[in-house]
Amino acid sequence: MQLFKNFCTPTVNKNGLLVDFQLNVPENYNFGYDVVDEMARLAPGDRALVYTNPDKVEKTFTFGDISRLSNKAANALKSLF
């Protein structure tokens, strides 16, 4: 999956090494919606984040988790207004 190609144009040399890229960010770009929610749609069980607390206890979040939790946080904030 190469979601990044929706937002940038890579330039590679004859050996296939990246030498430059141009960002193509739409005016209404929203990372949460355009990237995280799309990843959650395409690969909800894929690992998105691993958090380790000071006691070295790890918690893994999938793209589905991040999308669900960010929507929950947004709705909680929205309810305050």
C-alpha angles and dihedrals in degrees: 000000000000104000090156089074088071088066108030142034113223123207117206131187126234089277092056094251119143110249101165144352137196122215116231102191115171117226091246094046115153116182093203094053102029098044114013097039091044091051088048089053094047101036111008095168097050117113112258103168140008115200121195118192124212089269089058093249109148128213119188121207123195125211087256090055093048092048093048094046094046090051089049091051092047092050091049090052092045091054089061093066 
